[in-house]
Amino acid sequence: MTRTPNQGASADGTGGPARRETSADGRTPARDTSRDLTGGPAGPARRNPGADPDREPSRNAGASLRFGYGTNGLADLRLDDALALLADLGYDGVGLTLDHMHLDPLAPDLAARTRRVAHRLDALGLGVTVETGARYVLDPRRKHGPSLLDADPDDRARRAGLLVQAVRVAADLGAHAVHCFSGVVPDGTDEDTAWKRLAETLTPVLDAATAAGIPLAVEPEPGHLLATLADFHHLRRTLGDPEPLGLTLDIGHCQCLEPLPPADCVRDAAPWLRHVQIEDMRRGVHEHLPFGDGEIDFPPVLAALAATGYQGLTVVELPRHSHAGPHFAARSLPFLRRAAASAAPHGDPSATPEGSRTP
């Protein structure tokens, strides 16, 4: 069943009194949902506890931005617990990576498990985007394998199938986008062939995205075939600028690799922006860092992002800090709120989008 963002949970008998239910990942022991709300809105959403200004919704922090945190940075937590943590901290949403520990896209009863997660998100007041960067979800021996660029057409079809499945999950969750990336060019493959494979393999995924009304947000990833904003535009033109094709902009990747400063990247990307990931990073080094450990000046970036009118989630992306995920989730949101609150006012020309300079 397709649901729109913020729509109530579908009526399947789960909206009644609190009861015992399995958790959202379908694996953990049953628990009392009068506390965790897995089975539906049995009580008030766990939002805005206390009067601490750092725990107020991020949109009250002087910006229109909505902040989330990626579950790939909370891999040691059960999905129920990760979502409760983010709601308690005051996040607006979650970047949900489909993986074996969090809504496994290959395990049985995916539709039923997705419904439970949808109820959980609704009860907690969390928005969601679906991310597909799980390292070993398809192949336990090859990181991010198989990819959209593999020589074997059956392998490419497996990756495309995962993305089509992700689109269906996103529609059932009311997600605002599905994220994906191209993959690394295989050894022995020339770039022209790789681009052809990418365009052909994404076509059924884009068809599914069109049917579901869910944008497919491709991420430029350092080291991949599609590594830069210029590469995204190459793909867009190759495919004939299909309506569901959008962009995931990772702010750290802009600092790492793009010729323009991150705030300028935001302004250039605005017409195609469907999903945003954020973390700190240093020039020329692809290492996702906690805020303050890199080189990015965040207030101008957030001012530029707010000025574009972007309505999706801006999701903290710290997958290699999952061992201390709750700590970094608690630190990241106050940092982003302070940066948003200190961003340039609306009338500052530096915060005004100038439109894309990319043909």
Disulfide bonds with the S-S distance in Angstrom:
none
